[in-house]
């Protein structure tokens, strides 16, 4: 288990933050109804659960990142890890999407070309890896000392717990897409990765990796 947090992460509060755009902003790829359910019910529930789990414990007031790193392999605090991980992952997911067109920075584009061959190859691999996640989880573009790779994690796990720097994520829990796409996870992934990825966000994360 990683003992330190990858920079620049490490200070997310145990408080639900506002969406970075309107619930309808991602339409038609992700419907307003999906976002309302996803953010307003599922995402909020993780923070509500933490509010019940951490008061009057050593974990009260700790950042989400600290809870993820220190509780990942602690069977006695599995609920804290799961809710902190899901709260953080969803925060990161909303910022990984953008309703307006974004561009990769020259540095990120060069790294993508070096490590994947092309942007199209990266998009295809991210979609494939994410679709292959069995059950609930996440697909990620990550950096490890500047080298890019794609990975998947199950449930509440994320790259921070493995000492890696996440650049962007795609949610493949059913609540992220089932209302609109039913069992067509690959279609959801292709559409989201092809048109909604926030490359400005990924580029900023890469510049600080």
Residue frames as a rotation matrix with the C-alpha (Angstrom) as fourth column:
UNK 1
0.576 0.818 0.000 0.00
0.818 -0.576 0.000 0.00
0.000 0.000 -1.000 0.00
UNK 2
-0.009 -0.567 0.824 1.27
0.454 -0.736 -0.502 3.47
0.891 0.370 0.264 -0.84
UNK 3
-0.102 -0.103 -0.989 2.47
0.991 -0.100 -0.091 5.43
-0.089 -0.990 0.112 2.17
UNK 4
-0.634 -0.116 -0.765 2.30
0.154 -0.988 0.022 8.89
-0.758 -0.104 0.644 0.62
UNK 5
0.467 0.883 0.058 -0.20
0.342 -0.119 -0.932 10.66
-0.816 0.455 -0.358 -1.58
UNK 6
-0.284 -0.477 0.832 0.67
0.958 -0.119 0.259 11.31
-0.024 0.871 0.491 -5.21
UNK 7
-0.453 0.111 -0.885 0.78
0.117 -0.976 -0.182 15.05
-0.884 -0.186 0.429 -5.75
UNK 8
-0.794 -0.084 0.603 -1.22
-0.197 -0.902 -0.385 17.24
0.575 -0.425 0.699 -6.34
UNK 9
0.168 0.961 -0.222 -3.91
-0.069 0.236 0.969 15.34
0.983 -0.147 0.106 -4.46
UNK 10
-0.554 -0.441 -0.706 -4.51
0.538 0.457 -0.708 15.29
0.635 -0.772 -0.015 -0.75
UNK 11
-0.980 0.093 -0.175 -7.07
0.081 -0.620 -0.780 17.70
-0.182 -0.779 0.600 0.66
UNK 12
-0.515 0.857 0.026 -10.64
-0.123 -0.103 0.987 16.89
0.849 0.505 0.158 -0.41
UNK 13
-0.706 0.272 0.654 -13.08
-0.706 -0.192 -0.682 17.50
-0.060 -0.943 0.327 2.47
UNK 14
-0.870 0.488 0.067 -15.77
0.476 0.868 -0.139 15.09
-0.126 -0.089 -0.988 3.59
UNK 15
-0.191 0.788 -0.585 -18.34
-0.033 -0.601 -0.799 17.40
-0.981 -0.133 0.141 2.05
UNK 16
0.108 0.325 0.939 -20.27
0.908 0.352 -0.227 17.09
-0.404 0.878 -0.257 -1.21
UNK 17
-0.641 -0.375 -0.670 -19.20
0.072 -0.898 0.434 19.81
-0.764 0.230 0.602 -3.63
UNK 18
0.350 0.835 -0.426 -21.42
-0.402 -0.277 -0.873 21.30
-0.846 0.476 0.239 -6.36
UNK 19
0.450 -0.126 0.884 -21.42
0.766 0.563 -0.310 19.87
-0.458 0.817 0.350 -9.86
UNK 20
-0.517 -0.730 -0.448 -19.10
0.354 -0.658 0.665 21.86
-0.780 0.185 0.598 -12.13
UNK 21
-0.942 0.310 -0.129 -21.95
-0.248 -0.384 0.889 22.33
0.226 0.870 0.439 -14.66
UNK 22
-0.171 0.963 0.208 -25.73
-0.971 -0.129 -0.201 22.09
-0.167 -0.236 0.957 -14.89
UNK 23
-0.192 0.161 0.968 -27.36
-0.227 0.952 -0.204 18.65
-0.955 -0.259 -0.146 -14.68
UNK 24
0.765 0.582 0.277 -28.48
0.156 0.250 -0.955 19.00
-0.625 0.774 0.101 -18.30
UNK 25
0.413 -0.633 -0.655 -25.07
-0.730 -0.660 0.178 20.13
-0.545 0.405 -0.734 -19.61
UNK 26
-0.601 -0.737 0.307 -23.91
-0.450 0.631 0.632 16.66
-0.660 0.242 -0.711 -20.70
UNK 27
0.331 0.791 0.515 -26.96
0.181 0.482 -0.857 15.90
-0.926 0.377 0.016 -22.82
UNK 28
0.506 0.847 -0.163 -27.59
-0.820 0.530 0.213 14.08
0.267 0.026 0.963 -25.08
UNK 29
-0.236 -0.673 -0.701 -24.70
-0.370 0.729 -0.576 11.76
0.899 0.123 -0.421 -24.20
UNK 30
-0.774 0.095 -0.626 -25.62
0.590 0.463 -0.661 11.68
0.227 -0.881 -0.415 -20.51
UNK 31
-0.006 0.904 0.429 -29.16
0.470 -0.376 0.799 12.75
0.883 0.206 -0.423 -19.72
UNK 32
-0.375 -0.020 0.927 -30.13
-0.596 -0.760 -0.257 15.27
0.710 -0.649 0.273 -17.06
UNK 33
0.700 0.693 0.173 -32.19
-0.604 0.445 0.661 12.54
0.381 -0.567 0.730 -15.38
UNK 34
0.588 -0.570 -0.573 -29.11
0.500 0.814 -0.297 10.32
0.636 -0.112 0.764 -15.15
UNK 35
-0.458 -0.805 0.376 -26.98
0.200 -0.506 -0.839 13.09
0.866 -0.309 0.393 -13.68
UNK 36
-0.007 0.540 0.841 -29.71
-0.780 -0.529 0.334 14.05
0.626 -0.654 0.425 -11.20
UNK 37
0.921 0.359 -0.151 -29.96
-0.219 0.799 0.560 10.47
0.322 -0.483 0.814 -9.95
UNK 38
0.399 -0.858 -0.323 -26.22
0.603 0.511 -0.613 9.84
0.691 0.050 0.721 -10.05
UNK 39
-0.568 -0.661 0.491 -25.11
0.132 -0.661 -0.738 13.03
0.812 -0.355 0.463 -8.32
UNK 40
-0.217 0.565 0.796 -28.13
-0.743 -0.625 0.241 13.80
0.633 -0.539 0.555 -6.19
UNK 41
0.813 0.563 0.150 -28.71
-0.539 0.628 0.561 10.29
0.222 -0.537 0.814 -4.84
UNK 42
0.796 -0.504 -0.336 -25.71
0.478 0.863 -0.162 7.98
0.371 -0.032 0.928 -5.29
UNK 43
-0.165 -0.922 0.350 -22.88
0.378 -0.387 -0.841 10.49
0.911 -0.006 0.412 -4.92
UNK 44
-0.010 0.233 0.972 -24.57
-0.687 -0.708 0.163 12.30
0.727 -0.666 0.167 -2.04
UNK 45
0.886 0.444 -0.132 -25.16
-0.233 0.673 0.702 9.00
0.400 -0.591 0.700 -0.22
UNK 46
0.273 -0.858 -0.434 -21.42
0.668 0.494 -0.556 8.36
0.692 -0.138 0.709 0.15
UNK 47
-0.601 -0.458 0.655 -20.97
-0.077 -0.783 -0.618 11.67
0.795 -0.422 0.435 1.95
UNK 48
0.306 0.789 0.533 -24.07
-0.756 -0.140 0.640 11.05
0.579 -0.599 0.554 4.04
UNK 49
0.811 -0.046 -0.584 -22.61
0.242 0.934 0.263 7.69
0.533 -0.354 0.768 5.07
UNK 50
-0.253 -0.966 -0.055 -19.27
0.560 -0.100 -0.823 9.25
0.789 -0.239 0.566 6.02
UNK 51
-0.338 0.198 0.920 -21.15
-0.534 -0.845 -0.014 11.78
0.775 -0.496 0.392 8.14
UNK 52
0.756 0.625 0.195 -22.46
-0.548 0.441 0.711 8.83
0.358 -0.644 0.676 10.15
UNK 53
0.761 -0.465 -0.451 -19.22
0.438 0.883 -0.171 6.83
0.478 -0.067 0.876 10.24
UNK 54
-0.069 -0.987 0.143 -16.51
0.589 -0.156 -0.793 9.35
0.805 0.030 0.592 11.14
UNK 55
0.294 0.148 0.944 -17.81
-0.492 -0.824 0.282 11.68
0.820 -0.547 -0.169 13.92
UNK 56
0.616 -0.110 0.780 -16.12
-0.777 0.083 0.625 11.11
-0.133 -0.991 -0.034 17.28
UNK 57
0.827 -0.470 0.308 -13.47
0.478 0.877 0.053 8.92
-0.295 0.104 0.950 15.64
UNK 58
-0.070 -0.935 -0.349 -9.84
0.271 -0.354 0.895 9.61
-0.960 -0.032 0.278 14.62
UNK 59
-0.518 -0.122 0.847 -11.13
0.835 0.141 0.531 9.85
-0.184 0.983 0.029 11.04
UNK 60
0.605 0.774 -0.185 -13.29
0.730 -0.633 -0.258 12.93
-0.317 0.021 -0.948 11.58
UNK 61
0.762 -0.230 -0.605 -12.00
-0.251 -0.967 0.051 15.83
-0.596 0.113 -0.795 9.52
UNK 62
-0.296 -0.886 0.358 -9.47
0.118 0.338 0.934 13.76
-0.948 0.319 0.005 7.58
UNK 63
-0.289 0.140 -0.947 -9.33
-0.886 -0.415 0.209 14.31
-0.364 0.899 0.244 3.84
UNK 64
0.812 0.584 -0.006 -10.91
-0.517 0.714 -0.473 11.76
-0.272 0.387 0.881 1.53
UNK 65
0.451 -0.714 -0.536 -7.45
-0.489 0.305 -0.817 11.01
0.747 0.631 -0.211 0.16
UNK 66
-0.504 -0.658 0.560 -6.06
-0.822 0.166 -0.545 10.25
0.265 -0.735 -0.624 3.63
UNK 67
0.141 0.642 0.754 -8.95
-0.735 0.578 -0.355 7.90
-0.663 -0.504 0.553 4.34
UNK 68
0.880 0.170 -0.444 -8.40
-0.456 0.563 -0.689 6.12
0.133 0.809 0.573 1.01
UNK 69
0.097 -0.952 -0.291 -4.67
-0.563 0.189 -0.805 5.66
0.821 0.242 -0.518 1.54
UNK 70
-0.638 -0.484 0.599 -4.77
-0.742 0.179 -0.646 4.59
0.205 -0.857 -0.473 5.18
UNK 71
-0.106 0.703 0.703 -7.93
-0.708 0.443 -0.550 2.46
-0.698 -0.557 0.451 5.22
UNK 72
0.067 0.191 -0.979 -7.56
-0.959 0.282 -0.011 0.52
0.274 0.940 0.202 1.97
UNK 73
-0.252 -0.243 -0.937 -6.31
-0.154 0.966 -0.209 -2.67
0.955 0.092 -0.281 3.62
UNK 74
-0.917 -0.007 0.398 -8.04
-0.397 -0.047 -0.917 -2.22
0.025 -0.999 0.041 6.97
UNK 75
-0.631 0.709 -0.316 -10.88
0.365 0.631 0.685 -4.77
0.685 0.316 -0.656 7.24
UNK 76
-0.410 0.473 -0.780 -12.17
0.872 -0.047 -0.487 -3.06
-0.267 -0.880 -0.394 10.37
UNK 77
-0.247 0.277 -0.929 -12.74
-0.032 -0.960 -0.278 0.19
-0.969 -0.039 0.245 8.48
UNK 78
-0.704 -0.022 0.709 -13.94
0.648 0.388 0.655 -1.19
-0.290 0.921 -0.259 5.15
UNK 79
0.352 0.923 0.155 -17.05
0.926 -0.320 -0.199 1.00
-0.134 0.214 -0.968 5.21
UNK 80
0.502 -0.243 -0.830 -14.97
0.047 -0.951 0.307 4.15
-0.864 -0.193 -0.466 5.67
UNK 81
-0.633 -0.774 0.019 -12.70
0.022 0.007 1.000 3.20
-0.774 0.633 0.013 2.77
UNK 82
-0.464 0.495 0.735 -15.61
0.871 0.404 0.278 2.32
-0.159 0.770 -0.618 0.49
UNK 83
0.612 0.784 -0.102 -17.50
0.759 -0.619 -0.202 5.54
-0.222 0.046 -0.974 1.12
UNK 84
0.305 -0.589 -0.748 -14.42
-0.115 -0.802 0.586 7.78
-0.945 -0.093 -0.312 1.02
UNK 85
-0.698 -0.606 0.382 -13.26
0.255 0.288 0.923 6.10
-0.669 0.742 -0.046 -2.18
UNK 86
-0.179 0.726 0.664 -16.62
0.983 0.151 0.100 6.43
-0.028 0.671 -0.741 -3.86
UNK 87
0.701 0.389 -0.597 -17.00
0.443 -0.894 -0.062 10.04
-0.559 -0.221 -0.799 -2.73
UNK 88
-0.059 -0.829 -0.556 -13.56
-0.230 -0.531 0.816 10.92
-0.971 0.176 -0.159 -4.16
UNK 89
-0.694 -0.215 0.687 -13.99
0.520 0.509 0.685 8.89
-0.498 0.833 -0.242 -7.34
UNK 90
0.244 0.877 0.414 -17.24
0.964 -0.174 -0.201 10.67
-0.104 0.448 -0.888 -8.13
UNK 91
0.563 -0.165 -0.809 -15.73
0.053 -0.970 0.236 14.09
-0.824 -0.176 -0.538 -7.44
UNK 92
-0.457 -0.880 -0.130 -13.01
-0.168 -0.058 0.984 13.20
-0.873 0.472 -0.121 -9.93
UNK 93
-0.454 0.370 0.810 -15.45
0.806 0.557 0.198 11.74
-0.379 0.743 -0.551 -12.46
UNK 94
0.632 0.766 -0.119 -17.57
0.645 -0.605 -0.467 14.90
-0.430 0.218 -0.876 -12.73
UNK 95
0.466 -0.531 -0.707 -14.43
-0.407 -0.839 0.362 16.94
-0.785 0.119 -0.608 -13.42
UNK 96
-0.562 -0.652 0.509 -13.24
0.126 0.541 0.832 14.35
-0.817 0.532 -0.221 -15.95
UNK 97
-0.107 0.629 0.770 -16.22
0.983 0.182 -0.012 15.31
-0.148 0.756 -0.637 -18.13
UNK 98
-0.714 -0.099 -0.693 -16.86
0.073 -0.995 0.067 18.58
-0.697 -0.003 0.717 -19.92
UNK 99
0.322 0.910 0.262 -19.91
0.496 0.073 -0.865 19.81
-0.806 0.409 -0.428 -21.82
UNK 100
0.844 -0.113 -0.524 -17.66
-0.445 -0.693 -0.567 21.90
-0.299 0.712 -0.636 -24.08
UNK 101
0.827 -0.554 -0.098 -14.81
0.297 0.578 -0.760 20.84
0.478 0.599 0.642 -26.33
UNK 102
0.745 -0.663 0.074 -11.42
-0.398 -0.353 0.847 20.67
-0.536 -0.660 -0.527 -24.65
UNK 103
0.711 -0.576 -0.403 -7.92
-0.354 0.202 -0.913 20.05
0.607 0.792 -0.061 -25.94
UNK 104
0.741 -0.585 -0.329 -4.94
0.668 0.597 0.444 18.03
-0.063 -0.549 0.834 -24.78
UNK 105
0.697 -0.605 -0.385 -1.94
-0.417 -0.779 0.468 20.09
-0.583 -0.165 -0.796 -23.83
UNK 106
0.488 -0.587 -0.646 1.15
-0.722 0.144 -0.677 19.64
0.490 0.796 -0.354 -26.04
UNK 107
-0.526 -0.739 0.420 2.85
-0.847 0.412 -0.336 17.73
0.076 -0.532 -0.843 -23.22
UNK 108
-0.101 0.562 0.821 -0.08
-0.445 0.713 -0.543 15.35
-0.890 -0.420 0.178 -22.73
UNK 109
0.830 0.399 -0.391 -0.54
-0.506 0.239 -0.829 14.86
-0.237 0.885 0.400 -26.47
UNK 110
0.079 -0.891 -0.447 3.15
-0.850 0.174 -0.497 13.97
0.521 0.420 -0.743 -26.82
UNK 111
-0.631 -0.292 0.718 2.91
-0.698 0.619 -0.361 11.49
-0.339 -0.729 -0.594 -23.94
UNK 112
0.374 0.841 0.391 -0.20
-0.426 0.530 -0.733 9.91
-0.824 0.108 0.557 -25.48
UNK 113
0.736 -0.156 -0.659 1.55
-0.642 0.152 -0.752 9.52
0.217 0.976 0.012 -28.83
UNK 114
-0.306 -0.952 0.013 4.59
-0.874 0.275 -0.401 8.03
0.378 -0.134 -0.916 -27.11
UNK 115
-0.749 -0.058 0.660 2.73
-0.530 0.651 -0.544 5.55
-0.399 -0.757 -0.518 -24.90
UNK 116
0.038 0.849 0.526 -0.32
-0.005 0.527 -0.850 4.66
-0.999 0.030 0.024 -27.01
UNK 117
-0.556 -0.309 0.771 0.60
0.735 0.250 0.630 5.62
-0.387 0.918 0.088 -30.56
UNK 118
-0.732 0.392 0.557 -2.31
0.139 -0.715 0.685 8.02
0.667 0.579 0.469 -31.05
UNK 119
-0.718 0.578 0.388 -5.27
-0.678 -0.454 -0.579 9.63
-0.158 -0.678 0.717 -29.32
UNK 120
0.206 0.832 -0.516 -7.62
-0.877 0.391 0.280 7.24
0.434 0.395 0.810 -31.14
UNK 121
-0.153 -0.342 -0.927 -5.64
0.038 0.936 -0.351 4.26
0.988 -0.089 -0.130 -29.82
UNK 122
-0.981 -0.169 0.098 -5.84
-0.073 -0.147 -0.986 5.63
0.181 -0.975 0.132 -26.28
UNK 123
-0.355 0.924 0.142 -9.58
-0.933 -0.338 -0.127 6.19
-0.069 -0.177 0.982 -26.58
UNK 124
0.268 0.438 -0.858 -10.10
-0.578 0.785 0.220 2.66
0.771 0.437 0.464 -27.86
UNK 125
-0.483 -0.529 -0.698 -8.01
0.233 0.691 -0.685 1.13
0.844 -0.493 -0.210 -25.08
UNK 126
-0.927 0.188 0.323 -9.71
-0.374 -0.436 -0.819 3.19
-0.013 -0.880 0.475 -22.37
UNK 127
0.009 0.989 -0.148 -13.11
-0.989 0.031 0.143 2.09
0.146 0.145 0.979 -23.67
UNK 128
0.179 0.009 -0.984 -12.02
-0.287 0.957 -0.043 -1.55
0.941 0.290 0.174 -23.90
UNK 129
-0.768 -0.540 -0.345 -10.44
0.186 0.328 -0.926 -1.70
0.614 -0.775 -0.151 -20.45
UNK 130
-0.756 0.542 0.367 -13.41
-0.644 -0.514 -0.567 0.09
-0.118 -0.665 0.737 -18.86
UNK 131
0.187 0.868 -0.460 -15.92
-0.897 0.341 0.279 -2.21
0.400 0.361 0.843 -20.57
UNK 132
-0.037 -0.302 -0.953 -13.97
-0.068 0.952 -0.299 -5.24
0.997 0.053 -0.056 -19.34
UNK 133
-0.793 -0.192 0.579 -14.37
-0.559 -0.151 -0.816 -4.28
0.244 -0.970 0.012 -15.66
UNK 134
-0.494 0.616 -0.613 -16.42
0.397 0.788 0.471 -7.12
0.773 -0.010 -0.634 -14.21
UNK 135
0.185 0.646 -0.740 -19.23
0.981 -0.082 0.174 -5.68
0.052 -0.759 -0.650 -12.15
UNK 136
0.955 0.296 0.022 -18.98
0.291 -0.948 0.132 -2.21
0.060 -0.119 -0.991 -10.68
UNK 137
0.160 -0.950 -0.268 -15.89
0.797 -0.035 0.603 -0.05
-0.582 -0.310 0.752 -10.97
UNK 138
0.706 -0.074 -0.705 -13.92
-0.212 -0.971 -0.109 2.53
-0.676 0.226 -0.701 -12.90
UNK 139
0.525 -0.634 0.568 -11.69
0.843 0.296 -0.449 3.00
0.117 0.714 0.690 -15.92
UNK 140
0.721 -0.349 -0.599 -8.70
0.118 -0.789 0.602 5.33
-0.683 -0.505 -0.528 -15.53
UNK 141
0.587 -0.740 0.328 -5.99
0.326 -0.155 -0.933 7.10
0.741 0.654 0.150 -17.45
UNK 142
0.929 -0.290 -0.230 -3.05
0.186 -0.171 0.967 7.31
-0.320 -0.942 -0.105 -15.05
UNK 143
0.539 -0.840 0.062 0.54
-0.391 -0.315 -0.865 8.51
0.746 0.442 -0.498 -14.93
UNK 144
0.906 -0.399 -0.143 3.42
0.347 0.502 0.793 6.77
-0.244 -0.768 0.593 -13.19
UNK 145
0.026 -0.913 -0.406 6.49
0.288 -0.383 0.878 9.02
-0.957 -0.140 0.253 -13.16
UNK 146
-0.296 -0.078 -0.952 5.32
-0.643 -0.721 0.259 10.56
-0.706 0.689 0.163 -16.43
UNK 147
-0.980 -0.037 -0.196 4.49
-0.172 0.659 0.733 7.31
0.102 0.751 -0.652 -18.22
UNK 148
-0.259 0.965 0.029 0.83
-0.961 -0.255 -0.109 6.87
-0.098 -0.056 0.994 -19.15
UNK 149
-0.976 0.105 -0.191 -1.27
0.059 0.970 0.234 3.74
0.210 0.217 -0.953 -18.87
UNK 150
-0.127 0.986 0.107 -4.90
-0.762 -0.166 0.626 2.70
0.635 -0.002 0.773 -18.66
UNK 151
-0.967 -0.149 -0.208 -6.23
0.015 0.777 -0.629 0.66
0.255 -0.612 -0.749 -15.76
UNK 152
0.063 0.997 0.048 -9.49
-0.242 -0.032 0.970 -0.46
0.968 -0.073 0.239 -14.19
UNK 153
-0.938 -0.270 0.216 -10.43
-0.269 0.177 -0.947 -0.72
0.217 -0.947 -0.239 -10.54
UNK 154
-0.363 0.828 -0.427 -13.31
0.560 0.560 0.610 -2.45
0.744 -0.018 -0.668 -8.81
UNK 155
0.374 0.681 -0.629 -15.89
0.896 -0.091 0.435 -0.83
0.239 -0.726 -0.644 -6.58
UNK 156
0.986 0.081 -0.148 -14.35
0.130 -0.921 0.366 2.03
-0.107 -0.380 -0.919 -4.54
UNK 157
0.231 -0.973 0.021 -10.69
0.699 0.181 0.692 1.35
-0.677 -0.145 0.722 -5.34
UNK 158
0.999 0.052 0.007 -8.70
0.041 -0.707 -0.706 3.97
-0.032 0.705 -0.708 -7.23
UNK 159
0.502 -0.863 0.053 -5.16
0.400 0.177 -0.899 4.75
0.767 0.473 0.434 -8.42
UNK 160
0.310 -0.392 0.866 -4.30
-0.703 -0.708 -0.069 6.87
0.640 -0.588 -0.495 -5.37
UNK 161
0.753 0.065 0.655 -4.31
-0.571 0.559 0.601 3.71
-0.327 -0.826 0.458 -3.30
UNK 162
0.790 -0.484 0.376 -1.68
0.572 0.803 -0.169 2.26
-0.220 0.348 0.911 -5.63
UNK 163
0.055 -0.831 -0.553 0.67
0.386 -0.493 0.780 5.26
-0.921 -0.256 0.294 -5.69
UNK 164
-0.499 -0.156 0.853 -0.40
0.866 -0.063 0.495 6.32
-0.024 0.986 0.167 -9.19
UNK 165
-0.734 0.231 -0.639 -1.58
-0.088 -0.965 -0.248 9.73
-0.674 -0.126 0.728 -10.40
UNK 166
-0.061 0.783 0.618 -5.07
0.849 0.367 -0.381 9.65
-0.526 0.502 -0.687 -11.98
UNK 167
-0.965 -0.241 -0.105 -5.56
0.137 -0.803 0.581 11.96
-0.224 0.546 0.807 -14.95
UNK 168
-0.389 0.911 -0.139 -9.21
-0.900 -0.344 0.267 11.15
0.196 0.229 0.954 -15.71
UNK 169
-0.888 0.149 0.435 -11.78
-0.042 0.916 -0.399 8.49
-0.458 -0.372 -0.807 -14.94
UNK 170
-0.455 0.810 -0.370 -14.90
-0.633 -0.002 0.774 6.93
0.626 0.587 0.513 -16.44
UNK 171
-0.469 0.395 0.790 -17.55
-0.734 0.322 -0.597 5.52
-0.491 -0.860 0.139 -14.11
UNK 172
-0.578 0.298 -0.760 -18.78
-0.480 0.629 0.611 2.05
0.660 0.718 -0.220 -15.04
UNK 173
-0.846 0.516 0.134 -21.08
0.094 0.392 -0.915 1.46
-0.525 -0.761 -0.380 -12.09
UNK 174
-0.507 0.697 0.507 -24.52
0.852 0.316 0.417 0.74
0.130 0.644 -0.754 -13.51
UNK 175
0.332 0.707 -0.625 -25.99
0.759 -0.593 -0.268 3.85
-0.560 -0.385 -0.733 -11.92
UNK 176
-0.423 -0.574 -0.702 -23.76
0.011 -0.777 0.629 5.93
-0.906 0.258 0.335 -14.22
UNK 177
-0.850 -0.044 -0.525 -25.48
-0.508 -0.190 0.840 4.75
-0.137 0.981 0.139 -17.38
UNK 178
-0.880 0.415 0.229 -28.28
0.432 0.902 0.025 2.21
-0.196 0.121 -0.973 -16.87
UNK 179
-0.106 0.889 -0.445 -31.17
0.228 -0.414 -0.881 4.67
-0.968 -0.195 -0.159 -16.81
UNK 180
0.286 0.135 -0.949 -30.26
-0.717 -0.626 -0.305 5.75
-0.636 0.768 -0.082 -20.34
UNK 181
-0.221 -0.538 -0.814 -28.21
-0.951 0.304 0.057 2.91
0.216 0.787 -0.578 -21.86
UNK 182
0.839 0.522 0.151 -29.54
-0.543 0.791 0.283 -0.14
0.028 -0.320 0.947 -19.96
UNK 183
0.681 -0.590 0.433 -27.02
0.208 0.724 0.658 -2.95
-0.702 -0.358 0.616 -20.55
UNK 184
0.779 -0.368 0.507 -25.18
0.529 -0.047 -0.847 -1.15
0.336 0.929 0.158 -23.38
UNK 185
0.646 -0.595 -0.478 -22.07
0.295 -0.383 0.875 -0.25
-0.704 -0.706 -0.072 -21.39
UNK 186
-0.306 -0.840 0.449 -19.80
0.813 0.015 0.583 -0.18
-0.496 0.543 0.678 -24.47
UNK 187
0.119 0.419 0.900 -22.07
0.815 -0.559 0.152 2.36
0.567 0.716 -0.408 -26.19
UNK 188
0.960 0.206 -0.188 -22.02
0.279 -0.704 0.653 4.60
0.002 -0.679 -0.734 -23.12
UNK 189
0.319 -0.923 -0.214 -18.23
0.438 -0.057 0.897 4.39
-0.840 -0.380 0.387 -22.97
UNK 190
-0.307 -0.434 0.847 -17.72
0.947 -0.050 0.317 5.09
-0.095 0.899 0.427 -26.66
UNK 191
0.422 0.566 0.708 -19.96
0.637 -0.741 0.213 8.14
0.645 0.361 -0.673 -26.56
UNK 192
0.954 -0.074 -0.290 -18.54
0.197 -0.571 0.797 9.57
-0.225 -0.817 -0.531 -23.35
UNK 193
0.119 -0.993 -0.010 -14.90
0.518 0.053 0.854 9.04
-0.847 -0.107 0.521 -24.28
UNK 194
-0.265 -0.216 0.940 -15.50
0.964 -0.075 0.255 10.32
0.015 0.973 0.228 -27.80
UNK 195
-0.012 0.387 0.922 -17.23
0.522 -0.784 0.336 13.56
0.853 0.485 -0.193 -26.86
UNK 196
0.828 0.496 0.262 -17.20
0.048 -0.528 0.848 14.44
0.559 -0.689 -0.460 -23.16
UNK 197
0.359 -0.735 -0.575 -13.69
0.928 0.348 0.135 13.84
0.101 -0.582 0.807 -21.82
UNK 198
0.997 -0.063 -0.039 -12.27
-0.052 -0.970 0.239 16.94
-0.053 -0.237 -0.970 -20.13
UNK 199
0.495 -0.865 0.080 -8.80
0.749 0.378 -0.544 17.02
0.440 0.329 0.835 -21.61
UNK 200
0.207 -0.386 0.899 -8.08
-0.323 -0.894 -0.310 20.36
0.924 -0.226 -0.310 -19.93
UNK 201
0.730 0.140 0.669 -8.53
-0.683 0.152 0.714 18.61
-0.001 -0.978 0.207 -16.57
UNK 202
0.900 -0.415 0.134 -6.42
0.411 0.910 0.059 15.64
-0.147 0.003 0.989 -17.62
UNK 203
0.362 -0.788 0.498 -3.72
0.450 -0.320 -0.834 17.97
0.816 0.526 0.238 -18.96
UNK 204
0.341 -0.188 0.921 -3.62
-0.671 -0.734 0.099 19.96
0.658 -0.652 -0.377 -15.71
UNK 205
0.886 -0.010 0.464 -3.29
-0.352 0.638 0.685 16.73
-0.303 -0.770 0.562 -13.71
UNK 206
0.750 -0.635 0.186 -0.52
0.640 0.625 -0.446 15.53
0.167 0.454 0.875 -15.99
UNK 207
0.340 -0.638 0.691 1.38
0.006 -0.734 -0.680 18.80
0.941 0.235 -0.245 -15.64
UNK 208
0.251 -0.188 0.950 1.48
-0.917 -0.362 0.170 18.30
0.311 -0.913 -0.263 -11.86
UNK 209
0.955 0.190 -0.229 2.07
-0.138 0.965 0.223 14.54
0.263 -0.181 0.948 -11.92
